[in-house]
Amino acid sequence: KDLSLLKYIPDMVDIGVNSFKIEGRMRSLYYVATVVDIYRRVIDEYCNNPTNYTYNKNYERVLRNCANRDSVTQFFNNVNDESCQYYNGREEVSNQDFLGIILDYDKKQNMAIVEQRNYFKKGDEVEIFGPNIEPITIIIDKIIDEEGKEIEAVRHPRQIVKIGINKEVFPYDLIRIKKSKKIIWQIIKSVVLFDRFVIKNYEVIICLT
């Protein structure tokens, strides 16, 4: 399983660690950007106010959503048992959260030019994040294609479109789907054949018996 010491960054800072290596080779642009963003936030939040620092568990959810393997602390807590390995096989699911890359932003029209990476449509709730902004949540209400026509969905790989965003964003900011409780219940309602269904990303276990 992957190594993650996010929760223990304050401990490592306190003992004098001044550099963290984040795995990037053989990883996607979206994975690297997400992990770097979350680690940067935790480091800054702790270093800026160590006395009143509170660990934000929501960051773990963000990291789980961008990864395709479980993560553990490995040897950091002297734990090296069966929970650190996969023994009976595992399933890796291609991540579809990453929707697109911001190429530019038109301040006059409040429109962002986006290069699509996964399907999205009008009405989707999405989050834009990057090194120069706090995460921005919007509901996509307008999509314009390269011919200036309004469209309902972005279906073609690397399609260039414009979407309405009222706050300024920057080139290379990324867009991801924002998973809500509504989506969770849509998944739950679709389960009819299992006695137990585990939704890993939301730490939800539903018993239907």
Buried (B, 14 or more C-beta within 10 A) or exposed (E): BEEBBBBBBBEBBEEEEEEEEEEEEEBBEBBBBBBBBBBEBBBEBBEEEEEEBEBBEEBBEBBBBBBBEBBBBBEBEEEEEEEBEEEEEEEEEEBEBBBBBBBEBEEEEBBBBBBBBBBBEBEBBBBBBBEEEEBBEBEBEBBBBEEEEEBEBBEEEEBBBBBBBEEEBBEEBBBBBBBEEEBBEEBBEEEEEEEEBEBEBBEBEBEEE
